[in-house]
Amino acid sequence: MMSVVNPLFNVGVLSSMISVLVFCLQRKHLLNSLLSLEMMMLSIFLVIFSCSVNISSEGLVVFILLALAACEAALGLSLLVILIRSHGNDYVSSLSIHKC
């Protein structure tokens, strides 16, 4: 017997696929990479939230994931600021250690 899938789950899975595609295609700028990683975290949040609503759990994992996503965003923003101050741009290619 088929059960009805939560539409929030479908949106989460679709947005995670889109964010992986964007991450693979837009690797030139660090800001694009960080935004796609943040979209991945939010889509994982949607999937876990929709699953926790279906099984009526407490949702503690959802709050832990949100806290980790906030820490990841703060760390990514600080790395972006450091890169822009040191190199003047946000190109991922400027992170190469083989440059002279």
N, C-alpha and C positions, 0 to 999 in steps of 0.2 A: 504494500500500500504506500502510495506516494504521500509524503508530508509536504505541507506548504512551507516554502523557504522564505525566510524573512527578507524583504526587499533591501533592508539595510545591510544584510550580509552580501547580497549581490552587488550593491554599490561599493562596499569595501573591497571585494575581490576585484572588481573592474578597476577601481582606482589604484589598487596595488599593482595591477598589470600595467596600467598606463604610467605609473611612476617608475617602474623598472624600465620601461621602454624609453622614457624621457631621460633617465639616468644613463642608459647606454648610448643614446644619441647625442646628448648635450654634455659632453665631458670637457669642453674647452674652458668654460668658466667655472670657478669654484662656487660662485653663488648659485648657479643653475644646479650644480650637484647637490649642494646643501638643501635647496628647496625641494628637489625630488626626494631626498632622503627624509625630509620632514613630511612630505606627502605619504611616503611609505609608512612612517610611524602612525600617522593619523588614519590611514586605511587599515592598518593592523588594529588600531584602537576600535574602529568601527566593526571589524569582524569579531573581535573578542567581546565587545559590548553587545552585539546582536546575539552571539552565542550565549552570553551570560543571562540575557533577558529570557531566552528560550528555556533555559534550565533553572531559572529563578534562583541564581546564586547571589552571594553578597556583592560581588563586583569589586572585591579588593584588588584583584589583578589589574582591573581597568585603571584604578587610581595609581597603582605602582607604575604601570606603563605610561600614564600621563606625566608622572614625575620624571621618569627616565627620558621622555621626549623633551621635556622642558630643559633638563640638564644637557641633552644632546644639542638642542638649539642654542643654548648659551655658549657651549664649547665651540660649536661651529661658527658662531658669530665672532667670538674672540679670535679664532684662527683666521677668519676672513679679515678682520681689522689688522692683525699682525702682518698678514701677507700683503695687504694694500699699503701699509706704512713702510714695509721694508722693500718691496719691489715696485710699487706704484701701479700695479694692476692685479686682477684676480685670475689670471691665466693659470691653469693647472700645470702647464708646461714650464712655468717659471719656478716650480717647486723641485725641478730636477737637480740632483746633487752632482751631476756630471758636468755642469756648466762651469766655466772658468770665471 
